[in-house]
Amino acid sequence: MNFKSLALPGIQNLMPYQGGKAAEEVERELGISDVVKLCSNENPSGASLIAKSAIINVLDDIARYPDSNGYHLKQKLAEKLSVKSSQLTLGNGSNDLLELVAKSFLGSNHSAVFSQHAFLVYKLAIAAQNAKSIIVPAKNWGHDLQAMSEAIEDDTRLIFIANPNNPTGTCVGLAEIKTFMGGIPENVLVVVDEAYFEYVDAPGYETVLGLINEHPNLLVTRTFSKAYGLASLRIGYSVSHSSIAEILNRVRQPFNVNSLALAAATAILDDHEYLQKSIEINRNGYQQLIAGINELSLKFIPSVGNFIAIETPGNVHSLHKRLLKKGVITRTIDVYEMPDHLRVSIGTHEENERFLGSLKDFLDSKEV
C-alpha cells in the first residue's frame, strides 16, 4: 500500500524541517567528545537559576495536566507588554504559533506571501495547508516590503515577515513597516516573527506591538527559546487582536505548553540580569566573530541576531563536514537558496575561538 497517496495533497511533497545536529549525535557518530554546538541559534549562557528554581518548585505536580490557559504567564506578559491577556496565545515554541496561524487562515484556495531567504517554517506551514506560496525576491538579503505588498493576490490571506530574519540576520525598521501596513488590505493578516527581538540594537528598529491597535490584522510572534534560554522547554507566544487570539485558541491543543515551561517562562520574565547578560555575551561574541572573519578575508552578512551567515570559499558542505570532525557544529543553509553560506551561531568566547581557529586551519591548509 502506498500510504503517501493517502496523505493530504499539501503533505505528500513536504520535506520535514531539519534542525541542527545535536552535540550528542555528533559525538556518537564520529566518536569524539568536547563538541561545540553553533548550529541552532541557542543561548550559550546556560539556564537561568531563577528558571531552574521555578521548575523544581512544580516537579511534584507533573502527574497533573498543566494550566491550559497559562493564566499566570499571560498575566505577567500582559503587564510587561502593556496588552490585554485576551490578546495572547501561548504555543509550543513560536513555531507552534506560526503553524496555528496557517491552520486557522489558509486553505487550498488561498495564498501566502513571504520573502526569499526567510525562515523555512513559513513555507512548510503553507504547504501543509495545500495553499500557494508567493515568494518575493530578497533585497540586500532582506525583506523587500514594497515588492511583498505588490505581490498580494485576491486569494492572499497571510504575509509572513521575519524581523529579524533567520538565517540572514537582516531587519526592517518600524517606519518602513508602518508604511507597509498602511497599504495592506484588512482581510490579509500580517505575521511579524520577532523571535530574535531582544538581541537587536539597530537604528530604526522597534517592535511592531504598538501598531496592533491601529492595524487589527497584525500579529506578532515571539519565543523564550533564544534570549531567555528555554529552547528545550518549547514555549512561545503571539500578540494579536483579541478576536484573532480567540480563533487561534480554537485550534491549538488544550495542553500545548507544559507545566515546566509555564513556570520557567513566568519566572524568567523577572530575571533581568540573565537577559542583559545574554545580550551582552551575544554583542561581544558578534564583535569577536566578525573581527576573526575579517581577518580571514571572508565576506559575511551583517546580523542583528545571534548568528552570522558567512560566505565561504570552495564547497560549503565539505567545510561543514571538516568542522564537524573538529567537533564544531555549524549549519549549511542551501535550503534557503544560500548554497555558498555557512551559518554560525554566536557562542561563548571560548566557543567562538574554537570555531575561528578551526576555520583558519582549513583555510591555511587550502583544504576547502
C-alpha positions in Angstrom: 0.0 0.0 0.0 1.3 3.4 -1.0 0.4 5.4 2.2 1.9 8.5 0.7 -1.0 8.7 -1.7 -3.4 8.7 1.2 -1.8 11.8 2.7 -3.3 15.2 2.1 -2.1 16.9 -1.1 -0.1 19.5 0.8 1.7 16.8 2.9 2.7 14.5 0.1 5.6 16.5 -1.2 6.5 18.2 2.1 10.1 17.7 3.3 10.4 17.7 7.1 12.3 20.6 8.8 15.8 19.6 9.6 17.1 21.0 12.8 20.8 21.5 13.7 22.7 18.4 14.7 22.7 17.6 18.4 26.1 17.5 20.1 25.4 14.0 21.4 24.6 12.9 17.8 28.0 14.1 16.5 29.9 12.6 19.4 28.2 9.3 18.8 28.6 9.3 15.0 32.2 10.5 14.9 33.5 9.1 18.2 34.7 12.4 19.5 34.0 14.5 22.6 34.0 18.1 23.7 31.7 19.2 20.8 30.9 22.8 20.3 27.3 23.3 19.0 27.0 26.5 17.0 24.2 25.5 14.6 20.8 26.2 16.3 21.0 29.8 17.5 20.7 28.8 21.1 21.7 30.9 24.1 25.2 29.9 25.2 24.7 31.4 28.7 23.2 28.3 30.2 20.0 28.1 32.1 18.7 30.9 34.3 19.0 29.9 38.0 15.6 31.6 38.6 14.0 29.5 35.8 15.6 26.3 37.3 14.2 27.1 40.7 10.8 27.6 39.2 10.9 24.3 37.5 12.0 22.5 40.7 9.0 24.0 42.5 6.5 22.5 40.2 8.1 19.0 39.8 5.8 17.5 42.4 2.8 18.2 40.2 4.0 16.7 37.0 1.3 14.0 37.3 -1.2 16.7 36.7 -2.1 18.4 33.4 -0.8 22.0 33.0 -3.0 25.1 33.1 -4.5 25.0 29.7 -4.9 28.8 29.6 -1.5 29.6 31.1 -3.1 32.2 33.4 0.0 33.4 35.4 2.2 33.7 32.3 -0.4 35.5 30.4 -0.9 37.9 33.3 2.8 38.7 33.5 3.2 39.1 29.8 0.2 41.3 29.6 1.7 43.6 32.2 5.1 43.6 30.7 3.9 44.3 27.1 1.0 46.6 28.1 -1.6 44.4 26.3 -4.6 42.5 27.4 -4.3 38.9 28.3 -7.1 38.2 25.8 -4.6 39.2 23.1 -2.2 36.5 23.9 -1.9 32.9 22.6 0.7 30.5 24.0 2.5 28.0 21.9 4.9 25.1 21.9 7.6 27.5 20.8 6.9 30.2 18.3 6.9 27.6 15.6 3.6 26.3 17.0 2.0 29.8 16.7 3.2 30.1 13.0 1.6 26.8 12.2 -1.6 27.7 14.1 -2.0 30.8 12.1 -1.6 28.9 8.8 -4.0 26.2 10.0 -6.6 28.9 11.0 -6.5 31.1 8.0 -5.2 29.1 5.0 -6.9 26.6 2.7 -6.2 25.1 -0.7 -7.8 28.2 -2.4 -5.6 30.7 -0.6 -2.0 32.1 -0.9 0.5 33.5 1.5 3.4 35.9 0.9 6.9 35.7 2.3 10.5 36.7 1.4 13.2 34.7 -0.3 15.7 33.5 2.4 13.0 33.8 5.1 12.5 31.3 7.8 11.8 27.9 6.3 8.8 27.1 8.6 6.6 29.6 6.7 6.9 27.6 3.5 6.3 24.3 5.4 3.2 25.7 7.2 1.7 27.0 4.0 2.4 23.8 2.1 0.8 21.7 4.8 -2.4 23.6 4.2 -2.1 22.9 0.4 -2.0 26.7 0.0 0.1 28.6 -2.5 3.4 30.2 -1.6 4.2 33.6 -3.1 8.0 34.0 -2.6 9.2 37.6 -3.2 12.9 38.1 -4.1 15.0 39.5 -1.3 16.6 42.9 -1.4 20.2 43.0 0.0 19.4 39.7 1.7 16.4 41.2 3.5 12.7 41.7 3.0 11.6 44.0 0.2 8.3 45.2 1.8 7.2 47.2 -1.2 7.6 44.2 -3.5 5.8 42.0 -1.0 2.9 44.4 -0.9 2.7 44.4 -4.6 2.7 40.6 -4.7 -0.6 40.3 -2.8 -3.2 38.5 -4.9 -7.0 38.3 -4.5 -6.7 35.0 -2.6 -3.9 36.1 -0.3 -4.7 35.6 3.4 -1.3 35.8 5.1 2.0 37.6 4.9 5.0 36.4 7.0 7.7 38.8 7.9 10.7 37.6 9.9 12.1 40.6 11.8 15.0 39.9 12.4 15.2 37.3 9.7 16.8 33.9 10.1 19.2 33.0 8.5 20.4 36.3 7.0 20.2 38.4 10.2 18.7 41.4 8.5 15.9 43.5 9.9 13.3 46.1 8.8 12.8 49.4 10.6 9.5 50.3 12.3 8.8 53.3 10.0 9.0 51.0 6.9 6.6 48.6 8.5 4.2 51.4 9.3 4.2 52.4 5.7 3.8 48.8 4.6 0.8 48.2 6.9 -1.0 51.3 5.6 -1.3 49.6 2.2 -2.3 46.1 3.3 -6.0 45.1 2.8 -7.7 44.4 6.1 -8.6 40.9 5.1 -4.8 40.0 4.8 -3.2 39.0 8.1 0.4 40.1 8.6 2.5 37.9 10.9 5.7 39.6 12.2 8.0 37.0 13.6 10.1 38.7 16.4 11.9 35.6 17.6 15.2 37.5 17.9 13.8 40.8 19.0 15.7 41.0 22.3 19.1 40.9 20.6 18.5 43.8 18.2 20.4 47.1 18.6 19.9 48.8 15.2 18.8 52.3 14.2 15.1 52.5 13.4 14.3 49.0 14.7 11.5 48.6 17.2 8.8 46.1 18.0 5.6 46.4 16.0 3.4 45.6 19.0 2.3 49.3 19.2 0.7 49.0 15.7 -1.8 46.3 16.6 -4.4 48.8 17.9 -4.3 50.7 14.6 -4.0 47.5 12.5 -6.0 44.7 13.9 -4.8 42.4 11.0 -1.3 42.4 12.6 0.0 39.5 14.7 3.4 39.3 16.4 5.1 36.0 17.4 7.9 35.7 20.0 9.8 32.9 21.7 11.5 32.1 25.0 14.0 29.8 23.2 16.6 32.4 22.3 17.5 35.3 24.6 15.7 33.7 27.5 17.5 30.4 27.1 14.5 28.0 27.3 14.9 26.2 24.0 14.3 22.7 25.2 11.1 23.6 27.0 9.5 24.8 23.8 7.5 27.9 24.7 6.5 31.0 22.7 3.6 33.4 22.4 1.7 35.6 20.0 0.2 39.0 20.5 -2.8 40.0 18.3 -6.2 41.5 18.3 -8.4 39.6 20.8 -10.6 38.2 18.0 -7.6 36.7 16.3 -6.3 35.2 19.5 -9.8 33.7 20.1 -9.6 31.9 16.7 -6.1 30.6 17.4 -7.2 29.2 20.7 -10.0 27.3 19.0 -7.4 25.2 17.0 -4.5 24.9 19.4 -4.1 21.8 21.5 -5.5 22.4 25.0 -2.2 21.5 26.8 0.2 22.6 24.1 2.5 24.2 26.8 3.7 22.0 29.6 3.9 23.0 33.3 7.7 23.2 33.5 7.7 25.6 30.6 4.9 27.8 32.0 6.7 28.0 35.3 10.1 28.8 33.9 8.8 31.4 31.4 6.8 33.1 34.1 9.8 33.3 36.4 12.4 34.3 33.8 10.5 37.4 32.9 11.7 38.8 36.2 15.3 37.7 35.6 16.5 41.0 34.1 20.1 40.2 35.0 20.1 37.0 32.9 18.6 38.7 29.9 21.1 41.5 30.0 24.0 39.1 30.4 22.7 37.1 27.4 22.5 40.2 25.3 26.0 41.3 26.3 27.5 37.9 25.6 25.9 38.0 22.2 27.1 41.5 21.5 30.7 40.7 22.5 30.6 37.4 20.6 29.4 39.1 17.4 32.3 41.6 17.5 34.7 38.7 18.2 33.4 36.7 15.3 33.3 39.5 12.7 36.9 40.5 13.7 38.0 37.0 13.1 36.1 36.7 9.9 37.5 39.9 8.6 41.0 38.8 9.5 40.4 35.7 7.3 39.2 38.0 4.5 35.8 36.3 4.3 32.5 38.0 3.5 29.5 37.9 5.8 26.0 39.4 6.1 25.9 41.9 8.9 23.5 40.5 11.5 21.3 41.8 14.3 20.5 38.3 15.7 22.6 35.7 17.5 24.1 34.2 14.3 26.1 35.2 11.3 25.8 33.9 7.7 29.4 33.7 6.3 30.2 33.4 2.6 32.8 30.6 2.3 35.2 29.7 -0.4 35.0 26.3 -2.0 32.4 23.7 -1.2 30.5 24.7 1.9 29.4 21.1 2.6 32.9 20.0 2.6 33.9 22.7 5.0 30.9 21.9 7.2 31.9 18.2 7.4 35.6 19.1 8.2 34.4 21.4 11.0 32.3 18.5 12.4 35.4 16.3 12.5 37.0 19.0 14.6 33.9 19.0 16.9 32.4 22.3 15.7 28.8 22.1 14.6 27.6 24.8 12.2 24.7 25.0 9.7 24.6 24.8 5.9 21.8 26.9 4.5 21.4 25.9 0.9 17.7 25.1 1.6 17.4 28.9 2.0 18.8 29.4 -1.5 22.2 30.3 0.1 24.4 27.5 -1.1 27.7 29.4 -0.6 27.0 30.4 3.0 27.6 28.8 6.4 25.5 30.0 9.3 27.3 30.0 12.7 25.5 30.8 16.0 27.3 33.1 18.4 28.6 31.2 21.3 30.8 31.9 24.3 34.2 33.5 23.9 35.8 30.1 24.0 33.4 28.5 21.6 33.8 31.3 19.1 37.6 31.0 19.3 37.3 27.3 18.7 35.3 27.9 15.5 37.6 30.7 14.2 40.7 28.6 14.9 39.3 25.5 13.1 38.2 27.7 10.2 41.6 29.3 9.9 43.3 25.9 10.0 41.3 24.8 7.0 41.8 28.0 5.0 45.5 27.9 5.7 45.7 24.3 4.5 43.6 25.1 1.5 41.5 22.1 2.2 38.3 23.9 1.4 
